[in-house]
Amino acid sequence: MKEYIVFGIILSPKSQTWPTFGIDMGEQSEVEETPPKELPVSKLTTNGALDFDTGIRHIIAPALIGLILGALSEQFLTPNYAWPSPPQAAMIGSILLSPLMYVLLVRDELSRIWEYSIGMTLPGLFFIMIWFSGWGALFCGGYGAILIWVWISTSWGQYKLPPFRYGFWHAFAINIGGFAGALITFGITS
């Protein structure tokens, strides 16, 4: 027995496609289906898959910069000062070095450096504030940031992005790298 879908008063057979409105069950006529419309093309150009150059410039290099800044902070700032913590120091250092990082990592028009710096500063300020919160910082600044960074890296790595989004992406990598650098340095020195 066929299953039927009820739409108001009209009954139509349940099929794999969307049922057509207005056809009476007594008159089974062939209905011409229109082909689906093409989806709008994104304004972002796609590189296809995540390539090696993208992985180095936008995933590994910012994380290594954060790791180095976090390790230096753990070694030299933390024993003498209560603030900034190593991830905070990594974010502050990367915001100050953002024009240099833009030239080395993004390699786009020099007139757009400010976009990259703003893209790095917005999540950077958020992470600086999060690391003040204590145990909540471990989740939001550490584990939560790792999950978001992995998602960003797997989805944004396929496109040529504007500098603001590269700065946003790099801020997550620097935050995680700073946290990892502090943990590694603390483990080695203690």
PyMOL CGO cylinders between C-alpha atoms (Angstrom):
from pymol import cmd
from pymol.cgo import CYLINDER

trace = [
    CYLINDER, 0.00, 0.00, 0.00, 1.32, 3.43, -0.89, 0.3, 1, 1, 1, 1, 1, 1,
    CYLINDER, 1.32, 3.43, -0.89, 1.88, 5.99, 1.80, 0.3, 1, 1, 1, 1, 1, 1,
    CYLINDER, 1.88, 5.99, 1.80, 0.30, 9.40, 1.36, 0.3, 1, 1, 1, 1, 1, 1,
    CYLINDER, 0.30, 9.40, 1.36, 1.27, 12.86, 2.51, 0.3, 1, 1, 1, 1, 1, 1,
    CYLINDER, 1.27, 12.86, 2.51, -1.53, 15.19, 3.53, 0.3, 1, 1, 1, 1, 1, 1,
    CYLINDER, -1.53, 15.19, 3.53, -1.38, 18.82, 2.39, 0.3, 1, 1, 1, 1, 1, 1,
    CYLINDER, -1.38, 18.82, 2.39, -4.59, 20.51, 3.44, 0.3, 1, 1, 1, 1, 1, 1,
    CYLINDER, -4.59, 20.51, 3.44, -7.25, 18.66, 1.47, 0.3, 1, 1, 1, 1, 1, 1,
    CYLINDER, -7.25, 18.66, 1.47, -5.03, 17.34, -1.32, 0.3, 1, 1, 1, 1, 1, 1,
    CYLINDER, -5.03, 17.34, -1.32, -3.52, 13.88, -0.91, 0.3, 1, 1, 1, 1, 1, 1,
    CYLINDER, -3.52, 13.88, -0.91, -0.47, 13.03, -2.93, 0.3, 1, 1, 1, 1, 1, 1,
    CYLINDER, -0.47, 13.03, -2.93, 1.63, 9.87, -2.96, 0.3, 1, 1, 1, 1, 1, 1,
    CYLINDER, 1.63, 9.87, -2.96, 4.76, 9.94, -0.82, 0.3, 1, 1, 1, 1, 1, 1,
    CYLINDER, 4.76, 9.94, -0.82, 7.73, 9.86, -3.12, 0.3, 1, 1, 1, 1, 1, 1,
    CYLINDER, 7.73, 9.86, -3.12, 11.41, 10.66, -2.98, 0.3, 1, 1, 1, 1, 1, 1,
    CYLINDER, 11.41, 10.66, -2.98, 10.78, 14.06, -4.49, 0.3, 1, 1, 1, 1, 1, 1,
    CYLINDER, 10.78, 14.06, -4.49, 8.67, 16.96, -3.25, 0.3, 1, 1, 1, 1, 1, 1,
    CYLINDER, 8.67, 16.96, -3.25, 5.02, 16.29, -4.10, 0.3, 1, 1, 1, 1, 1, 1,
    CYLINDER, 5.02, 16.29, -4.10, 3.39, 18.53, -6.64, 0.3, 1, 1, 1, 1, 1, 1,
    CYLINDER, 3.39, 18.53, -6.64, 0.44, 20.66, -5.54, 0.3, 1, 1, 1, 1, 1, 1,
    CYLINDER, 0.44, 20.66, -5.54, -2.85, 20.66, -7.42, 0.3, 1, 1, 1, 1, 1, 1,
    CYLINDER, -2.85, 20.66, -7.42, -2.81, 17.19, -8.96, 0.3, 1, 1, 1, 1, 1, 1,
    CYLINDER, -2.81, 17.19, -8.96, -5.83, 15.09, -8.23, 0.3, 1, 1, 1, 1, 1, 1,
    CYLINDER, -5.83, 15.09, -8.23, -5.14, 11.41, -7.53, 0.3, 1, 1, 1, 1, 1, 1,
    CYLINDER, -5.14, 11.41, -7.53, -7.53, 10.43, -10.31, 0.3, 1, 1, 1, 1, 1, 1,
    CYLINDER, -7.53, 10.43, -10.31, -5.55, 12.15, -13.02, 0.3, 1, 1, 1, 1, 1, 1,
    CYLINDER, -5.55, 12.15, -13.02, -1.98, 10.88, -12.93, 0.3, 1, 1, 1, 1, 1, 1,
    CYLINDER, -1.98, 10.88, -12.93, -0.32, 13.08, -15.52, 0.3, 1, 1, 1, 1, 1, 1,
    CYLINDER, -0.32, 13.08, -15.52, 3.34, 13.52, -16.11, 0.3, 1, 1, 1, 1, 1, 1,
    CYLINDER, 3.34, 13.52, -16.11, 4.57, 16.72, -14.58, 0.3, 1, 1, 1, 1, 1, 1,
    CYLINDER, 4.57, 16.72, -14.58, 7.63, 18.25, -16.12, 0.3, 1, 1, 1, 1, 1, 1,
    CYLINDER, 7.63, 18.25, -16.12, 10.20, 18.95, -13.45, 0.3, 1, 1, 1, 1, 1, 1,
    CYLINDER, 10.20, 18.95, -13.45, 12.31, 22.06, -13.75, 0.3, 1, 1, 1, 1, 1, 1,
    CYLINDER, 12.31, 22.06, -13.75, 16.02, 21.63, -13.21, 0.3, 1, 1, 1, 1, 1, 1,
    CYLINDER, 16.02, 21.63, -13.21, 17.36, 23.07, -9.95, 0.3, 1, 1, 1, 1, 1, 1,
    CYLINDER, 17.36, 23.07, -9.95, 18.72, 26.59, -10.08, 0.3, 1, 1, 1, 1, 1, 1,
    CYLINDER, 18.72, 26.59, -10.08, 22.47, 26.97, -9.80, 0.3, 1, 1, 1, 1, 1, 1,
    CYLINDER, 22.47, 26.97, -9.80, 23.72, 28.13, -6.45, 0.3, 1, 1, 1, 1, 1, 1,
    CYLINDER, 23.72, 28.13, -6.45, 25.22, 31.62, -6.37, 0.3, 1, 1, 1, 1, 1, 1,
    CYLINDER, 25.22, 31.62, -6.37, 28.96, 31.69, -6.75, 0.3, 1, 1, 1, 1, 1, 1,
    CYLINDER, 28.96, 31.69, -6.75, 30.85, 32.91, -3.69, 0.3, 1, 1, 1, 1, 1, 1,
    CYLINDER, 30.85, 32.91, -3.69, 32.77, 36.14, -3.94, 0.3, 1, 1, 1, 1, 1, 1,
    CYLINDER, 32.77, 36.14, -3.94, 35.74, 34.33, -2.41, 0.3, 1, 1, 1, 1, 1, 1,
    CYLINDER, 35.74, 34.33, -2.41, 37.92, 32.53, -4.89, 0.3, 1, 1, 1, 1, 1, 1,
    CYLINDER, 37.92, 32.53, -4.89, 38.65, 28.94, -4.09, 0.3, 1, 1, 1, 1, 1, 1,
    CYLINDER, 38.65, 28.94, -4.09, 41.99, 27.20, -4.20, 0.3, 1, 1, 1, 1, 1, 1,
    CYLINDER, 41.99, 27.20, -4.20, 40.24, 23.83, -4.09, 0.3, 1, 1, 1, 1, 1, 1,
    CYLINDER, 40.24, 23.83, -4.09, 41.80, 21.84, -1.31, 0.3, 1, 1, 1, 1, 1, 1,
    CYLINDER, 41.80, 21.84, -1.31, 44.06, 22.94, 1.50, 0.3, 1, 1, 1, 1, 1, 1,
    CYLINDER, 44.06, 22.94, 1.50, 47.55, 23.08, 0.00, 0.3, 1, 1, 1, 1, 1, 1,
    CYLINDER, 47.55, 23.08, 0.00, 50.99, 22.94, 1.58, 0.3, 1, 1, 1, 1, 1, 1,
    CYLINDER, 50.99, 22.94, 1.58, 51.71, 26.66, 1.23, 0.3, 1, 1, 1, 1, 1, 1,
    CYLINDER, 51.71, 26.66, 1.23, 48.44, 27.58, 2.94, 0.3, 1, 1, 1, 1, 1, 1,
    CYLINDER, 48.44, 27.58, 2.94, 49.15, 25.11, 5.73, 0.3, 1, 1, 1, 1, 1, 1,
    CYLINDER, 49.15, 25.11, 5.73, 52.58, 26.59, 6.38, 0.3, 1, 1, 1, 1, 1, 1,
    CYLINDER, 52.58, 26.59, 6.38, 51.67, 30.29, 6.09, 0.3, 1, 1, 1, 1, 1, 1,
    CYLINDER, 51.67, 30.29, 6.09, 48.31, 30.31, 7.86, 0.3, 1, 1, 1, 1, 1, 1,
    CYLINDER, 48.31, 30.31, 7.86, 48.32, 27.35, 10.26, 0.3, 1, 1, 1, 1, 1, 1,
    CYLINDER, 48.32, 27.35, 10.26, 51.85, 26.34, 11.26, 0.3, 1, 1, 1, 1, 1, 1,
    CYLINDER, 51.85, 26.34, 11.26, 53.75, 29.67, 11.09, 0.3, 1, 1, 1, 1, 1, 1,
    CYLINDER, 53.75, 29.67, 11.09, 51.32, 31.67, 13.29, 0.3, 1, 1, 1, 1, 1, 1,
    CYLINDER, 51.32, 31.67, 13.29, 51.20, 28.82, 15.80, 0.3, 1, 1, 1, 1, 1, 1,
    CYLINDER, 51.20, 28.82, 15.80, 55.02, 28.71, 15.89, 0.3, 1, 1, 1, 1, 1, 1,
    CYLINDER, 55.02, 28.71, 15.89, 55.18, 32.49, 16.37, 0.3, 1, 1, 1, 1, 1, 1,
    CYLINDER, 55.18, 32.49, 16.37, 52.75, 32.13, 19.28, 0.3, 1, 1, 1, 1, 1, 1,
    CYLINDER, 52.75, 32.13, 19.28, 54.75, 29.20, 20.65, 0.3, 1, 1, 1, 1, 1, 1,
    CYLINDER, 54.75, 29.20, 20.65, 57.98, 31.21, 20.61, 0.3, 1, 1, 1, 1, 1, 1,
    CYLINDER, 57.98, 31.21, 20.61, 56.37, 34.29, 22.17, 0.3, 1, 1, 1, 1, 1, 1,
    CYLINDER, 56.37, 34.29, 22.17, 54.63, 32.16, 24.82, 0.3, 1, 1, 1, 1, 1, 1,
    CYLINDER, 54.63, 32.16, 24.82, 57.83, 30.30, 25.66, 0.3, 1, 1, 1, 1, 1, 1,
    CYLINDER, 57.83, 30.30, 25.66, 59.82, 33.54, 25.96, 0.3, 1, 1, 1, 1, 1, 1,
    CYLINDER, 59.82, 33.54, 25.96, 57.12, 34.99, 28.18, 0.3, 1, 1, 1, 1, 1, 1,
    CYLINDER, 57.12, 34.99, 28.18, 57.06, 31.92, 30.41, 0.3, 1, 1, 1, 1, 1, 1,
    CYLINDER, 57.06, 31.92, 30.41, 60.82, 31.97, 30.74, 0.3, 1, 1, 1, 1, 1, 1,
    CYLINDER, 60.82, 31.97, 30.74, 61.44, 35.69, 31.27, 0.3, 1, 1, 1, 1, 1, 1,
    CYLINDER, 61.44, 35.69, 31.27, 58.19, 37.49, 32.23, 0.3, 1, 1, 1, 1, 1, 1,
    CYLINDER, 58.19, 37.49, 32.23, 56.28, 35.04, 34.42, 0.3, 1, 1, 1, 1, 1, 1,
    CYLINDER, 56.28, 35.04, 34.42, 58.99, 34.62, 37.11, 0.3, 1, 1, 1, 1, 1, 1,
    CYLINDER, 58.99, 34.62, 37.11, 59.17, 38.39, 37.62, 0.3, 1, 1, 1, 1, 1, 1,
    CYLINDER, 59.17, 38.39, 37.62, 55.69, 39.73, 36.84, 0.3, 1, 1, 1, 1, 1, 1,
    CYLINDER, 55.69, 39.73, 36.84, 52.14, 38.58, 37.56, 0.3, 1, 1, 1, 1, 1, 1,
    CYLINDER, 52.14, 38.58, 37.56, 50.86, 40.04, 34.31, 0.3, 1, 1, 1, 1, 1, 1,
    CYLINDER, 50.86, 40.04, 34.31, 50.77, 39.27, 31.38, 0.3, 1, 1, 1, 1, 1, 1,
    CYLINDER, 50.77, 39.27, 31.38, 50.35, 35.54, 31.28, 0.3, 1, 1, 1, 1, 1, 1,
    CYLINDER, 50.35, 35.54, 31.28, 52.21, 33.81, 28.43, 0.3, 1, 1, 1, 1, 1, 1,
    CYLINDER, 52.21, 33.81, 28.43, 49.18, 33.59, 26.08, 0.3, 1, 1, 1, 1, 1, 1,
    CYLINDER, 49.18, 33.59, 26.08, 48.43, 37.26, 26.80, 0.3, 1, 1, 1, 1, 1, 1,
    CYLINDER, 48.43, 37.26, 26.80, 52.04, 38.21, 26.09, 0.3, 1, 1, 1, 1, 1, 1,
    CYLINDER, 52.04, 38.21, 26.09, 51.94, 36.22, 22.85, 0.3, 1, 1, 1, 1, 1, 1,
    CYLINDER, 51.94, 36.22, 22.85, 48.79, 38.09, 21.78, 0.3, 1, 1, 1, 1, 1, 1,
    CYLINDER, 48.79, 38.09, 21.78, 50.21, 41.51, 22.73, 0.3, 1, 1, 1, 1, 1, 1,
    CYLINDER, 50.21, 41.51, 22.73, 53.47, 40.73, 20.92, 0.3, 1, 1, 1, 1, 1, 1,
    CYLINDER, 53.47, 40.73, 20.92, 51.69, 39.50, 17.82, 0.3, 1, 1, 1, 1, 1, 1,
    CYLINDER, 51.69, 39.50, 17.82, 49.43, 42.57, 17.70, 0.3, 1, 1, 1, 1, 1, 1,
    CYLINDER, 49.43, 42.57, 17.70, 52.54, 44.75, 17.86, 0.3, 1, 1, 1, 1, 1, 1,
    CYLINDER, 52.54, 44.75, 17.86, 54.26, 42.62, 15.20, 0.3, 1, 1, 1, 1, 1, 1,
    CYLINDER, 54.26, 42.62, 15.20, 51.16, 42.33, 12.99, 0.3, 1, 1, 1, 1, 1, 1,
    CYLINDER, 51.16, 42.33, 12.99, 52.49, 44.57, 10.16, 0.3, 1, 1, 1, 1, 1, 1,
    CYLINDER, 52.49, 44.57, 10.16, 55.60, 42.37, 9.88, 0.3, 1, 1, 1, 1, 1, 1,
    CYLINDER, 55.60, 42.37, 9.88, 53.50, 39.20, 10.08, 0.3, 1, 1, 1, 1, 1, 1,
    CYLINDER, 53.50, 39.20, 10.08, 51.24, 40.54, 7.32, 0.3, 1, 1, 1, 1, 1, 1,
    CYLINDER, 51.24, 40.54, 7.32, 54.20, 41.06, 5.00, 0.3, 1, 1, 1, 1, 1, 1,
    CYLINDER, 54.20, 41.06, 5.00, 55.69, 37.64, 5.78, 0.3, 1, 1, 1, 1, 1, 1,
    CYLINDER, 55.69, 37.64, 5.78, 52.55, 35.49, 5.93, 0.3, 1, 1, 1, 1, 1, 1,
    CYLINDER, 52.55, 35.49, 5.93, 49.78, 37.11, 3.88, 0.3, 1, 1, 1, 1, 1, 1,
    CYLINDER, 49.78, 37.11, 3.88, 51.83, 38.73, 1.10, 0.3, 1, 1, 1, 1, 1, 1,
    CYLINDER, 51.83, 38.73, 1.10, 49.04, 40.95, -0.17, 0.3, 1, 1, 1, 1, 1, 1,
    CYLINDER, 49.04, 40.95, -0.17, 48.83, 44.68, -0.98, 0.3, 1, 1, 1, 1, 1, 1,
    CYLINDER, 48.83, 44.68, -0.98, 50.69, 46.76, 1.59, 0.3, 1, 1, 1, 1, 1, 1,
    CYLINDER, 50.69, 46.76, 1.59, 47.82, 49.24, 1.73, 0.3, 1, 1, 1, 1, 1, 1,
    CYLINDER, 47.82, 49.24, 1.73, 45.71, 46.58, 3.49, 0.3, 1, 1, 1, 1, 1, 1,
    CYLINDER, 45.71, 46.58, 3.49, 47.98, 46.06, 6.51, 0.3, 1, 1, 1, 1, 1, 1,
    CYLINDER, 47.98, 46.06, 6.51, 45.51, 47.86, 8.76, 0.3, 1, 1, 1, 1, 1, 1,
    CYLINDER, 45.51, 47.86, 8.76, 42.78, 45.32, 7.89, 0.3, 1, 1, 1, 1, 1, 1,
    CYLINDER, 42.78, 45.32, 7.89, 45.04, 42.47, 9.00, 0.3, 1, 1, 1, 1, 1, 1,
    CYLINDER, 45.04, 42.47, 9.00, 45.97, 44.31, 12.19, 0.3, 1, 1, 1, 1, 1, 1,
    CYLINDER, 45.97, 44.31, 12.19, 42.31, 44.92, 13.07, 0.3, 1, 1, 1, 1, 1, 1,
    CYLINDER, 42.31, 44.92, 13.07, 41.50, 41.28, 12.27, 0.3, 1, 1, 1, 1, 1, 1,
    CYLINDER, 41.50, 41.28, 12.27, 44.19, 40.17, 14.68, 0.3, 1, 1, 1, 1, 1, 1,
    CYLINDER, 44.19, 40.17, 14.68, 43.37, 42.76, 17.35, 0.3, 1, 1, 1, 1, 1, 1,
    CYLINDER, 43.37, 42.76, 17.35, 39.66, 41.95, 17.79, 0.3, 1, 1, 1, 1, 1, 1,
    CYLINDER, 39.66, 41.95, 17.79, 40.01, 38.28, 18.83, 0.3, 1, 1, 1, 1, 1, 1,
    CYLINDER, 40.01, 38.28, 18.83, 43.35, 39.17, 20.43, 0.3, 1, 1, 1, 1, 1, 1,
    CYLINDER, 43.35, 39.17, 20.43, 41.69, 41.56, 22.87, 0.3, 1, 1, 1, 1, 1, 1,
    CYLINDER, 41.69, 41.56, 22.87, 39.02, 38.94, 23.54, 0.3, 1, 1, 1, 1, 1, 1,
    CYLINDER, 39.02, 38.94, 23.54, 41.68, 36.34, 24.36, 0.3, 1, 1, 1, 1, 1, 1,
    CYLINDER, 41.68, 36.34, 24.36, 43.59, 38.79, 26.56, 0.3, 1, 1, 1, 1, 1, 1,
    CYLINDER, 43.59, 38.79, 26.56, 40.40, 39.37, 28.59, 0.3, 1, 1, 1, 1, 1, 1,
    CYLINDER, 40.40, 39.37, 28.59, 39.52, 35.66, 28.67, 0.3, 1, 1, 1, 1, 1, 1,
    CYLINDER, 39.52, 35.66, 28.67, 42.92, 34.72, 30.14, 0.3, 1, 1, 1, 1, 1, 1,
    CYLINDER, 42.92, 34.72, 30.14, 42.14, 36.94, 33.15, 0.3, 1, 1, 1, 1, 1, 1,
    CYLINDER, 42.14, 36.94, 33.15, 39.13, 34.82, 34.10, 0.3, 1, 1, 1, 1, 1, 1,
    CYLINDER, 39.13, 34.82, 34.10, 40.92, 31.91, 35.77, 0.3, 1, 1, 1, 1, 1, 1,
    CYLINDER, 40.92, 31.91, 35.77, 39.62, 28.37, 35.13, 0.3, 1, 1, 1, 1, 1, 1,
    CYLINDER, 39.62, 28.37, 35.13, 37.18, 29.60, 32.51, 0.3, 1, 1, 1, 1, 1, 1,
    CYLINDER, 37.18, 29.60, 32.51, 40.21, 30.69, 30.54, 0.3, 1, 1, 1, 1, 1, 1,
    CYLINDER, 40.21, 30.69, 30.54, 41.39, 27.12, 30.22, 0.3, 1, 1, 1, 1, 1, 1,
    CYLINDER, 41.39, 27.12, 30.22, 38.24, 26.21, 28.35, 0.3, 1, 1, 1, 1, 1, 1,
    CYLINDER, 38.24, 26.21, 28.35, 37.55, 29.40, 26.39, 0.3, 1, 1, 1, 1, 1, 1,
    CYLINDER, 37.55, 29.40, 26.39, 41.16, 30.34, 25.69, 0.3, 1, 1, 1, 1, 1, 1,
    CYLINDER, 41.16, 30.34, 25.69, 42.48, 26.81, 25.36, 0.3, 1, 1, 1, 1, 1, 1,
    CYLINDER, 42.48, 26.81, 25.36, 40.14, 23.98, 24.44, 0.3, 1, 1, 1, 1, 1, 1,
    CYLINDER, 40.14, 23.98, 24.44, 37.36, 26.06, 22.90, 0.3, 1, 1, 1, 1, 1, 1,
    CYLINDER, 37.36, 26.06, 22.90, 39.88, 28.06, 20.87, 0.3, 1, 1, 1, 1, 1, 1,
    CYLINDER, 39.88, 28.06, 20.87, 41.47, 24.84, 19.58, 0.3, 1, 1, 1, 1, 1, 1,
    CYLINDER, 41.47, 24.84, 19.58, 38.11, 23.58, 18.34, 0.3, 1, 1, 1, 1, 1, 1,
    CYLINDER, 38.11, 23.58, 18.34, 37.33, 26.85, 16.59, 0.3, 1, 1, 1, 1, 1, 1,
    CYLINDER, 37.33, 26.85, 16.59, 40.85, 27.06, 15.16, 0.3, 1, 1, 1, 1, 1, 1,
    CYLINDER, 40.85, 27.06, 15.16, 40.60, 23.55, 13.69, 0.3, 1, 1, 1, 1, 1, 1,
    CYLINDER, 40.60, 23.55, 13.69, 37.24, 24.43, 12.16, 0.3, 1, 1, 1, 1, 1, 1,
    CYLINDER, 37.24, 24.43, 12.16, 38.60, 27.69, 10.72, 0.3, 1, 1, 1, 1, 1, 1,
    CYLINDER, 38.60, 27.69, 10.72, 41.70, 25.95, 9.38, 0.3, 1, 1, 1, 1, 1, 1,
    CYLINDER, 41.70, 25.95, 9.38, 39.75, 23.22, 7.62, 0.3, 1, 1, 1, 1, 1, 1,
    CYLINDER, 39.75, 23.22, 7.62, 37.10, 25.48, 6.12, 0.3, 1, 1, 1, 1, 1, 1,
    CYLINDER, 37.10, 25.48, 6.12, 38.87, 28.79, 5.42, 0.3, 1, 1, 1, 1, 1, 1,
    CYLINDER, 38.87, 28.79, 5.42, 42.03, 27.17, 4.05, 0.3, 1, 1, 1, 1, 1, 1,
    CYLINDER, 42.03, 27.17, 4.05, 40.30, 26.50, 0.76, 0.3, 1, 1, 1, 1, 1, 1,
    CYLINDER, 40.30, 26.50, 0.76, 39.79, 30.18, -0.11, 0.3, 1, 1, 1, 1, 1, 1,
    CYLINDER, 39.79, 30.18, -0.11, 41.78, 33.30, -0.81, 0.3, 1, 1, 1, 1, 1, 1,
    CYLINDER, 41.78, 33.30, -0.81, 40.53, 35.52, 2.01, 0.3, 1, 1, 1, 1, 1, 1,
    CYLINDER, 40.53, 35.52, 2.01, 40.64, 39.23, 2.76, 0.3, 1, 1, 1, 1, 1, 1,
    CYLINDER, 40.64, 39.23, 2.76, 43.37, 40.34, 5.20, 0.3, 1, 1, 1, 1, 1, 1,
    CYLINDER, 43.37, 40.34, 5.20, 40.90, 40.83, 8.06, 0.3, 1, 1, 1, 1, 1, 1,
    CYLINDER, 40.90, 40.83, 8.06, 39.98, 37.14, 8.07, 0.3, 1, 1, 1, 1, 1, 1,
    CYLINDER, 39.98, 37.14, 8.07, 43.63, 36.08, 7.87, 0.3, 1, 1, 1, 1, 1, 1,
    CYLINDER, 43.63, 36.08, 7.87, 44.33, 38.22, 10.93, 0.3, 1, 1, 1, 1, 1, 1,
    CYLINDER, 44.33, 38.22, 10.93, 41.36, 36.67, 12.73, 0.3, 1, 1, 1, 1, 1, 1,
    CYLINDER, 41.36, 36.67, 12.73, 42.58, 33.16, 11.82, 0.3, 1, 1, 1, 1, 1, 1,
    CYLINDER, 42.58, 33.16, 11.82, 46.17, 33.91, 12.87, 0.3, 1, 1, 1, 1, 1, 1,
    CYLINDER, 46.17, 33.91, 12.87, 45.02, 35.28, 16.24, 0.3, 1, 1, 1, 1, 1, 1,
    CYLINDER, 45.02, 35.28, 16.24, 43.55, 31.88, 17.14, 0.3, 1, 1, 1, 1, 1, 1,
    CYLINDER, 43.55, 31.88, 17.14, 46.79, 30.14, 16.12, 0.3, 1, 1, 1, 1, 1, 1,
    CYLINDER, 46.79, 30.14, 16.12, 48.91, 32.58, 18.14, 0.3, 1, 1, 1, 1, 1, 1,
    CYLINDER, 48.91, 32.58, 18.14, 46.70, 32.16, 21.21, 0.3, 1, 1, 1, 1, 1, 1,
    CYLINDER, 46.70, 32.16, 21.21, 47.00, 28.38, 21.06, 0.3, 1, 1, 1, 1, 1, 1,
    CYLINDER, 47.00, 28.38, 21.06, 50.71, 28.55, 20.27, 0.3, 1, 1, 1, 1, 1, 1,
    CYLINDER, 50.71, 28.55, 20.27, 51.31, 30.89, 23.22, 0.3, 1, 1, 1, 1, 1, 1,
    CYLINDER, 51.31, 30.89, 23.22, 49.49, 28.51, 25.54, 0.3, 1, 1, 1, 1, 1, 1,
    CYLINDER, 49.49, 28.51, 25.54, 51.42, 25.51, 24.20, 0.3, 1, 1, 1, 1, 1, 1,
    CYLINDER, 51.42, 25.51, 24.20, 54.75, 27.37, 24.42, 0.3, 1, 1, 1, 1, 1, 1,
    CYLINDER, 54.75, 27.37, 24.42, 54.09, 28.22, 28.06, 0.3, 1, 1, 1, 1, 1, 1,
    CYLINDER, 54.09, 28.22, 28.06, 53.23, 24.61, 28.89, 0.3, 1, 1, 1, 1, 1, 1,
    CYLINDER, 53.23, 24.61, 28.89, 56.31, 23.23, 27.14, 0.3, 1, 1, 1, 1, 1, 1,
    CYLINDER, 56.31, 23.23, 27.14, 58.65, 25.76, 28.74, 0.3, 1, 1, 1, 1, 1, 1,
    CYLINDER, 58.65, 25.76, 28.74, 57.15, 25.21, 32.19, 0.3, 1, 1, 1, 1, 1, 1,
    CYLINDER, 57.15, 25.21, 32.19, 57.56, 21.45, 31.76, 0.3, 1, 1, 1, 1, 1, 1,
    CYLINDER, 57.56, 21.45, 31.76, 61.19, 21.81, 30.73, 0.3, 1, 1, 1, 1, 1, 1,
    CYLINDER, 61.19, 21.81, 30.73, 62.25, 24.37, 33.35, 0.3, 1, 1, 1, 1, 1, 1,
    CYLINDER, 62.25, 24.37, 33.35, 60.53, 22.95, 36.41, 0.3, 1, 1, 1, 1, 1, 1,
]
cmd.load_cgo(trace, "trace")
